[in-house]
Amino acid sequence: MTNETLLGASLVAMLVALGLMLVCLAWPIPWTIGLFLGPGLMAGGASIALYVVYVLRDLRKRGAL
């Protein structure tokens, strides 16, 4: 994956997590809470992991690591 692809995938995953969070806040019923706590948190964690990989690749490319 290129750095731009990593950043784009990170952005999409975070938007999915935030969207599910907003649905959970608007309608706090058990299935929306479960939807956020299951796939929503996984998408948020994946987004953070992809962003860390993006930052590390960029730092290595610039010779800072």
C-alpha positions in Angstrom: 0.0 0.0 0.0 1.2 3.5 -0.7 1.2 6.1 1.9 -1.8 7.9 0.3 -3.8 4.7 0.3 -3.0 4.1 4.0 -4.1 7.6 4.9 -7.3 7.2 2.9 -8.1 3.8 4.4 -7.5 5.3 7.9 -9.8 8.1 7.2 -12.6 5.9 5.9 -12.3 3.5 8.9 -12.5 6.5 11.3 -15.5 7.9 9.5 -17.2 4.5 9.8 -16.5 4.4 13.6 -17.7 8.0 14.1 -20.8 7.4 12.1 -21.7 4.3 14.2 -21.0 6.3 17.3 -23.4 9.0 16.2 -26.1 6.4 15.5 -25.5 4.9 18.9 -25.9 8.4 20.5 -29.0 9.2 18.6 -30.8 5.9 19.2 -29.3 4.2 22.3 -31.0 0.9 22.0 -29.2 -2.4 22.5 -28.5 -3.3 18.9 -27.1 0.2 18.1 -24.9 0.0 21.2 -23.7 -3.5 20.1 -23.1 -2.2 16.6 -20.8 0.5 17.9 -19.1 -1.7 20.5 -18.4 -4.4 18.0 -17.5 -3.2 14.5 -17.3 0.4 15.4 -14.5 0.0 17.9 -12.7 -2.4 15.6 -12.9 0.2 12.8 -11.6 2.9 15.1 -8.7 0.7 16.3 -7.8 -0.3 12.7 -7.9 3.4 11.7 -5.4 4.3 14.5 -3.1 1.3 13.5 -3.2 2.4 9.8 -2.3 5.9 10.8 0.6 4.7 12.9 1.9 2.7 10.0 1.6 5.8 7.8 3.5 7.9 10.2 6.3 5.4 10.6 6.7 4.9 6.9 6.9 8.7 6.4 9.5 9.1 9.1 11.6 6.3 7.6 11.4 7.8 4.2 12.6 11.1 5.6 15.4 9.5 7.5 14.1 10.4 10.9 14.0 6.8 12.1 
